[in-house]
Amino acid sequence: MASRIPCPHCGLRPKEEFTVKGAVLPRPAADAGQDAWHDYVYLRDNPRGAYEEYWHHTSGCRRWLVVSRDTATHEIYACHDAADAKAVRA
């Protein structure tokens, strides 16, 4: 599979330059109970379809990115800097 990811800093790059780090999920509060943290760390849905994930451009700009892609087709819909995403969600 020759997927390419549109890095907002480096342009269209091969997926081999990136490392997938995981789903974009809301973290529990720092004082949340053990059950909430256990669920956050270990229990995940495995959705089919549109999904947001954190990716790290390890062989490029080294920025954290949020990649929106389809888990069934691997089509990439969007990619933006994770720092920008935090500002939007806040």
N, C-alpha and C positions, 0 to 999 in steps of 0.2 A: 504494500500500500504506500503510495507516494503522496501523503498528505502534506499540505503546506499551511502554515499558520500566519495570519497577517499581524505580525507584531507592530504595535502602534509606534515603536521607536526605531525598528530596524527594517520594516517592510515585510514582504512575503518571504518566509523562511521555512526550510524543511523541518518536519516535526521532530527529527532526530536531535535537533538543537535544544529541545525542551524536555523538562522533566515534569510529569504530572504529579501533583501533590495532594489532590483530593477535592471533594465536593465543597461548594460554597454553602455552608450551613451556619445558622446563628449559634453562637457559643452560649452555653449557660452562664448565668451570673457567677461571679467568683465565689459567692457564698451558697451556691446551689448545692443540694445534697448529693451524696455519693451516687444515688441511682440516676440522677440527671447527667452527671459526668460519665458514668458508665455507658449510658445510652448514646451520648454524644461521641465518645471515643470508639465504641465497639459495635454498635448496632446501626446499620445503614440500610436504607432502601436501595434497591438496584433498579432504578427506573429505566423504562424504554422510551426514548424520545428526547425532547429538549432538556438540557441540563447545563448547569454552570459549574465549572471546576477551576481551581487554582492551578496555574502552570508557572513554572520558573524557567526563564530563558537562560539556561545554564551556559550555553555556548555562544551567547550573544551579549545583549545589554545587561544581563543578570537581573532584570526587573521581574517582579511578581506580576502576573497577568491573570485576568479572569477571562476564560475562554467559554463561550456559549456554543455548544455543539449538540448534535443528535447522537445519542448513544447507539442507535441501531444502524444508521447510515454513515456515521463519522463525519457528516457534513458540518462545517464550522460556520455559524451564523454571525458571530461577532467576537472581537477580542479587544479588551481595553485594560489599561493599567489598574492594578488592584488598589493602589493608593487613591485613584480617582473614584473607584467603586465605593470605597469606605466613606468618602466625602458625600457621595450621592445618597448612601444608605443612612447616614447620620442625621 
